[in-house]
Every structure is written in C-alpha cells, then in structure tokens.
Amino acid sequence: GECHAGRYETSIMMAADPDRVDNDVRAGLSEVPISLSVKLREGVVDFQEMGLSDAYCGDPAEATATEGNELLERLATMVVTEVLEAMRGE
C-alpha cells in the first residue's frame, strides 16, 4: 500500500532508468507511512486528501537498484508465467 513512488517503484526506476531518479532528492525524502490502497478503498482519491502532500508514500530513500533488479526479474517471471498458462488454456 505504501507504494506510490515509494521504495518499490523507486527501486524499479533505479534499475530500469536510473537517470530519471534524482538521488539527491530521493535520499532526503522522509518516509510517508500512508497506504494508498487503503485510502482508495476508503473512497479518498485525491493525494492531498490522503495526506500525500508530495505525491508519494512509503520510503523512497530506502530504494536500491539491486532491489529494483530483483523486482523486475520477479515481475517478468510473473508475466511470462501468465502468458504461458493462457497460451496453454490453463
């Protein structure tokens, strides 16, 4: 839930396109322990109303390219598995 531009997504960006991550800014960001998915389930759809004044939640300062590469590998495996199962009619 603490995913929007947080550790998860920032790690993926650091692995996939590191030039698009401003590490000086990222390293200085404080953790925002607000779950985007919980807020959406509660019907809150505006970042400001969610308490996400800087439009991120989670902890982007803890992101790493190593974790991003691991996540991309897992995501790729998940997609390939789903495609192969669909092709086999499973």
MDTraj code that builds the backbone (N, CA, C; nanometers):
import mdtraj as md
import numpy as np

residues = "GLY GLU CYS HIS ALA GLY ARG TYR GLU THR SER ILE MET MET ALA ALA ASP PRO ASP ARG VAL ASP ASN ASP VAL ARG ALA GLY LEU SER GLU VAL PRO ILE SER LEU SER VAL LYS LEU ARG GLU GLY VAL VAL ASP PHE GLN GLU MET GLY LEU SER ASP ALA TYR CYS GLY ASP PRO ALA GLU ALA THR ALA THR GLU GLY ASN GLU LEU LEU GLU ARG LEU ALA THR MET VAL VAL THR GLU VAL LEU GLU ALA MET ARG GLY GLU".split()
xyz = np.array([
    [0.0792, -0.1211, 0.0000],
    [0.0000, 0.0000, 0.0000],
    [0.0827, 0.1265, 0.0000],
    [0.1990, 0.1235, 0.0657],
    [0.2873, 0.2409, 0.0685],
    [0.3776, 0.2362, -0.0549],
    [0.3149, 0.2423, -0.1712],
    [0.3907, 0.2100, -0.2925],
    [0.4103, 0.3251, -0.3893],
    [0.3242, 0.4233, -0.3922],
    [0.3310, 0.5238, -0.4976],
    [0.4589, 0.6076, -0.4854],
    [0.5521, 0.5800, -0.5762],
    [0.6819, 0.6475, -0.5785],
    [0.7606, 0.6231, -0.4502],
    [0.7273, 0.5154, -0.3809],
    [0.7992, 0.4782, -0.2594],
    [0.9139, 0.3840, -0.2912],
    [0.9491, 0.3020, -0.1969],
    [1.0643, 0.2121, -0.2119],
    [1.0483, 0.1185, -0.3316],
    [0.9298, 0.0569, -0.3448],
    [0.9037, -0.0404, -0.4510],
    [0.9225, 0.0219, -0.5890],
    [0.8446, 0.1251, -0.6194],
    [0.8500, 0.1853, -0.7522],
    [0.9829, 0.2565, -0.7777],
    [1.0374, 0.3197, -0.6759],
    [1.1647, 0.3884, -0.6942],
    [1.2772, 0.2887, -0.7197],
    [1.2751, 0.1757, -0.6519],
    [1.3756, 0.0718, -0.6774],
    [1.3678, 0.0246, -0.8223],
    [1.2481, 0.0052, -0.8719],
    [1.2310, -0.0375, -1.0108],
    [1.2859, 0.0690, -1.1061],
    [1.2562, 0.1945, -1.0799],
    [1.3080, 0.3015, -1.1654],
    [1.4592, 0.3110, -1.1576],
    [1.5160, 0.2906, -1.0407],
    [1.6611, 0.2964, -1.0257],
    [1.7290, 0.1868, -1.1070],
    [1.6619, 0.0734, -1.1218],
    [1.7157, -0.0365, -1.2013],
    [1.6898, -0.0154, -1.3501],
    [1.5707, 0.0273, -1.3845],
    [1.5297, 0.0353, -1.5247],
    [1.5793, 0.1615, -1.5955],
    [1.5798, 0.2738, -1.5260],
    [1.6163, 0.4009, -1.5896],
    [1.6727, 0.4955, -1.4835],
    [1.7911, 0.4643, -1.4334],
    [1.8468, 0.5391, -1.3201],
    [1.8639, 0.6887, -1.3442],
    [1.8775, 0.7309, -1.4680],
    [1.8938, 0.8737, -1.4953],
    [1.7677, 0.9537, -1.4643],
    [1.6562, 0.8851, -1.4521],
    [1.5299, 0.9537, -1.4216],
    [1.5045, 0.9672, -1.2711],
    [1.5955, 0.9160, -1.1901],
    [1.5811, 0.9248, -1.0444],
    [1.6806, 1.0288, -0.9931],
    [1.6282, 1.1292, -0.9251],
    [1.7137, 1.2313, -0.8651],
    [1.7539, 1.1818, -0.7263],
    [1.8714, 1.1221, -0.7195],
    [1.9153, 1.0596, -0.5946],
    [1.9382, 1.1586, -0.4819],
    [1.9752, 1.2811, -0.5146],
    [1.9922, 1.3816, -0.4097],
    [1.8587, 1.4118, -0.3420],
    [1.7545, 1.4260, -0.4229],
    [1.6210, 1.4498, -0.3673],
    [1.5707, 1.3244, -0.2977],
    [1.5816, 1.2097, -0.3639],
    [1.5320, 1.0828, -0.3091],
    [1.5894, 1.0554, -0.1712],
    [1.7192, 1.0736, -0.1554],
    [1.7860, 1.0421, -0.0285],
    [1.7367, 1.1287, 0.0863],
    [1.6838, 1.2457, 0.0554],
    [1.6365, 1.3359, 0.1604],
    [1.4884, 1.3256, 0.1912],
    [1.4185, 1.2369, 0.1233],
    [1.2737, 1.2244, 0.1463],
    [1.2452, 1.1445, 0.2720],
    [1.1521, 1.1927, 0.3493],
    [1.1091, 1.1226, 0.4698],
    [1.0073, 1.0158, 0.4345],
    [1.0016, 0.9130, 0.5159],
    [0.9009, 0.8083, 0.4964],
    [0.7624, 0.8663, 0.5197],
    [0.6689, 0.8260, 0.4339],
    [0.5283, 0.8649, 0.4478],
    [0.4490, 0.7355, 0.4640],
    [0.4201, 0.6976, 0.5889],
    [0.3545, 0.5683, 0.6138],
    [0.2033, 0.5723, 0.5933],
    [0.1644, 0.6014, 0.4711],
    [0.0230, 0.6055, 0.4340],
    [0.0019, 0.5043, 0.3230],
    [-0.0983, 0.4198, 0.3388],
    [-0.1282, 0.3184, 0.2385],
    [-0.2218, 0.3746, 0.1332],
    [-0.1709, 0.3862, 0.0118],
    [-0.2511, 0.4345, -0.0996],
    [-0.3721, 0.3444, -0.1220],
    [-0.3523, 0.2129, -0.1160],
    [-0.4626, 0.1204, -0.1417],
    [-0.5711, 0.1311, -0.0343],
    [-0.5317, 0.1503, 0.0896],
    [-0.6312, 0.1670, 0.1973],
    [-0.7109, 0.2950, 0.1744],
    [-0.6421, 0.4020, 0.1432],
    [-0.7106, 0.5300, 0.1192],
    [-0.8077, 0.5191, 0.0022],
    [-0.7656, 0.4509, -0.1052],
    [-0.8552, 0.4341, -0.2194],
    [-0.9781, 0.3529, -0.1813],
    [-0.9580, 0.2468, -0.1011],
    [-1.0735, 0.1669, -0.0545],
    [-1.1675, 0.2503, 0.0318],
    [-1.1119, 0.3481, 0.1014],
    [-1.1939, 0.4367, 0.1841],
    [-1.2649, 0.5429, 0.1012],
    [-1.2354, 0.5458, -0.0289],
    [-1.3009, 0.6415, -0.1176],
    [-1.2254, 0.7720, -0.1356],
    [-1.1078, 0.7824, -0.0791],
    [-1.0271, 0.9036, -0.0950],
    [-0.9476, 0.8909, -0.2255],
    [-0.9647, 0.9868, -0.3151],
    [-0.8995, 0.9763, -0.4456],
    [-0.8042, 1.0915, -0.4746],
    [-0.7898, 1.1834, -0.3843],
    [-0.7033, 1.2987, -0.4028],
    [-0.5795, 1.2855, -0.3135],
    [-0.4606, 1.3000, -0.3721],
    [-0.3374, 1.2846, -0.2950],
    [-0.3330, 1.3790, -0.1747],
    [-0.3753, 1.5023, -0.1932],
    [-0.3740, 1.5970, -0.0813],
    [-0.4637, 1.5485, 0.0318],
    [-0.5836, 1.4997, -0.0039],
    [-0.6766, 1.4493, 0.0976],
    [-0.6237, 1.3246, 0.1660],
    [-0.5403, 1.2480, 0.0965],
    [-0.4803, 1.1276, 0.1537],
    [-0.3682, 1.1607, 0.2511],
    [-0.3184, 1.2824, 0.2436],
    [-0.2046, 1.3204, 0.3252],
    [-0.0725, 1.3063, 0.2522],
    [-0.0803, 1.2929, 0.1199],
    [0.0398, 1.2760, 0.0372],
    [0.0744, 1.4100, -0.0275],
    [0.1184, 1.5037, 0.0527],
    [0.1427, 1.6397, 0.0040],
    [0.2479, 1.6457, -0.1052],
    [0.3411, 1.5514, -0.1069],
    [0.4426, 1.5483, -0.2113],
    [0.4183, 1.4358, -0.3117],
    [0.2975, 1.3793, -0.3116],
    [0.2519, 1.2797, -0.4096],
    [0.3302, 1.1491, -0.4062],
    [0.3862, 1.1137, -0.2924],
    [0.4488, 0.9823, -0.2780],
    [0.4129, 0.9271, -0.1410],
    [0.4206, 0.7955, -0.1294],
    [0.4023, 0.7316, 0.0005],
    [0.5040, 0.6189, 0.0118],
    [0.5281, 0.5768, 0.1318],
    [0.6310, 0.4769, 0.1532],
    [0.7640, 0.5436, 0.1821],
    [0.8733, 0.4771, 0.1438],
    [1.0057, 0.5232, 0.1809],
    [1.1035, 0.5177, 0.0628],
    [1.0942, 0.6139, -0.0299],
    [1.1822, 0.6117, -0.1461],
    [1.3308, 0.6234, -0.1108],
    [1.3626, 0.6794, 0.0036],
    [1.5033, 0.6917, 0.0433],
    [1.5679, 0.5553, 0.0640],
    [1.4868, 0.4520, 0.0899],
    [1.5383, 0.3163, 0.1124],
    [1.5495, 0.2341, -0.0160],
    [1.5113, 0.2922, -0.1283],
    [1.5150, 0.2204, -0.2565],
    [1.6579, 0.1920, -0.2999],
    [1.6744, 0.0786, -0.3704],
    [1.8046, 0.0447, -0.4275],
    [1.7859, -0.0145, -0.5669],
    [1.8856, 0.0034, -0.6501],
    [1.8823, -0.0569, -0.7839],
    [1.8875, -0.2092, -0.7744],
    [1.9578, -0.2606, -0.6758],
    [1.9643, -0.4063, -0.6568],
    [1.8258, -0.4625, -0.6321],
    [1.7520, -0.3995, -0.5420],
    [1.6155, -0.4446, -0.5161],
    [1.5299, -0.4286, -0.6418],
    [1.5507, -0.3203, -0.7151],
    [1.4755, -0.2984, -0.8388],
    [1.4998, -0.4074, -0.9407],
    [1.6252, -0.4507, -0.9552],
    [1.6551, -0.5601, -1.0475],
    [1.5875, -0.6893, -1.0040],
    [1.5870, -0.7165, -0.8744],
    [1.5188, -0.8365, -0.8231],
    [1.3692, -0.8285, -0.8492],
    [1.3107, -0.7113, -0.8283],
    [1.1673, -0.6941, -0.8520],
    [1.1344, -0.7098, -1.0003],
    [1.2154, -0.6516, -1.0867],
    [1.1916, -0.6655, -1.2311],
    [1.1999, -0.8110, -1.2743],
    [1.2937, -0.8833, -1.2190],
    [1.3067, -1.0261, -1.2509],
    [1.1801, -1.1014, -1.2080],
    [1.1326, -1.0737, -1.0869],
    [1.0103, -1.1404, -1.0389],
    [0.8894, -1.1020, -1.1224],
    [0.8789, -0.9741, -1.1558],
    [0.7658, -0.9292, -1.2373],
    [0.7690, -0.9936, -1.3757],
    [0.8874, -1.0032, -1.4349],
    [0.9000, -1.0677, -1.5655],
    [0.8590, -1.2141, -1.5584],
    [0.9013, -1.2820, -1.4536],
    [0.8638, -1.4226, -1.4350],
    [0.7124, -1.4363, -1.4225],
    [0.6513, -1.3448, -1.3473],
    [0.5058, -1.3488, -1.3310],
    [0.4351, -1.3307, -1.4648],
    [0.4797, -1.2355, -1.5455],
    [0.4164, -1.2095, -1.6743],
    [0.4342, -1.3289, -1.7677],
    [0.5552, -1.3809, -1.7768],
    [0.5819, -1.4960, -1.8633],
    [0.4967, -1.6148, -1.8204],
    [0.4874, -1.6391, -1.6910],
    [0.4069, -1.7499, -1.6405],
    [0.2608, -1.7332, -1.6805],
    [0.2072, -1.6132, -1.6647],
    [0.0676, -1.5876, -1.7002],
    [0.0441, -1.6065, -1.8503],
    [0.1348, -1.5582, -1.9311],
    [0.1205, -1.5724, -2.0769],
    [0.1255, -1.7191, -2.1180],
    [0.2224, -1.7918, -2.0645],
    [0.2336, -1.9349, -2.0987],
    [0.1103, -2.0123, -2.0527],
    [0.0593, -1.9830, -1.9361],
    [-0.0616, -2.0502, -1.8882],
    [-0.1806, -2.0171, -1.9767],
    [-0.1904, -1.8930, -2.0190],
    [-0.3012, -1.8522, -2.1068],
    [-0.2903, -1.9200, -2.2425],
    [-0.1685, -1.9345, -2.2911],
    [-0.1486, -1.9996, -2.4210],
    [-0.1848, -2.1474, -2.4132],
    [-0.1646, -2.2087, -2.2963],
    [-0.1978, -2.3497, -2.2782],
    [-0.3448, -2.3686, -2.2394],
    [-0.4140, -2.2599, -2.2164],
    [-0.5544, -2.2681, -2.1787],
    [-0.5766, -2.3035, -2.0329],
    [-0.4806, -2.2773, -1.9497],
    [-0.4939, -2.3101, -1.8062],
    [-0.5738, -2.2054, -1.7337],
])
top = md.Topology()
chain = top.add_chain()
for i, resn in enumerate(residues, 1):
    res = top.add_residue(resn, chain, resSeq=i)
    for name in ("N", "CA", "C"):
        top.add_atom(name, md.element.get_by_symbol(name[0]), res)
traj = md.Trajectory(xyz[None], top)
